[in-house]
Amino acid sequence: AGVSSQSTGSSGINAEYGVNGRIIDCAWTVHFNPKFDPLVNAAKAATNMGIKCAGIDARLNEIGEAIQEVMESYEVELDGNTYQVKCIRNLNGHSIEPYKIHAGKTVPIIKGGEAIKMEEGEFYAIETFGSTGKGMVHDDVDCSHYMKNFDIGHVPIRINRAKGLLNSINKNFGTLAFCKRWVERAGETKYLLALKHLCDLGIVNDYPPLVDQKGCYTAQMEHTIVLRPTCKEVLSRGDDY
């Protein structure tokens, strides 16, 4: 979802990148109209607060509460109406492990999460999502992004085409995310039914677009951190980001 995920006219995009193995998960919102600055700044400030609060022995629920307080202190005026920026409460940050972008711990962006502590050596994606809508997203249609289930064991596959597609996924993507366009670049054709079969078996997970209510605007900011023994390092930070 970009700054204008549910409308036409003023538009924006989110951009993400990563590195194989030790994944760097980060995202930012690009927009082209200054009226969206408060919304984008809210997500940026909330993520920076999450990074500030993170550390060895920090409790995840306290991080979420601090993020929400910052995010929802912002307002944005659009077409004569003023909207409080809301945290999208069913999205969150997460721990990261090698080749597993969503590992076992969740970093909430609202009050009320689990009082679990961060630990030395862990990697985390601290990401926040602000919205002028309801602050709750749901699946949209036309899924294009997928990822093999990291924890899946052996599952019998009786359709040869699905077996072949899974071999291609293992070879080209492993347990990292991929999109239909990349599958086609890998040489696969007429693979949609085979892909659906792998999803139905739970071998591959689909990740459809997520949207809030129609007509609202959203923004995202995300950085990856590692908790070293003597410091907290933001791996995705750059001079301009």
GIGIDA-V585283 format. One line per field, one symbol per residue. burial: # if it has 9 or more other ideal C-beta (glycine too) atoms within 8 Angstrom, else .. A space follows every 10 residues. Layout:
burial = ???
This chain:
burial = #######..# ##.#...#.. ..######## #....#.### #######.## #.##...### ########## ##.#.###.. ..#.#####. ######..## #.#.###### ..#....#.. .######### ###.###... ..#.#####. ......#... ######.### .##.#####. .###.#.... #..##.###. #####..### ##...##### ########.. .#.###.... .
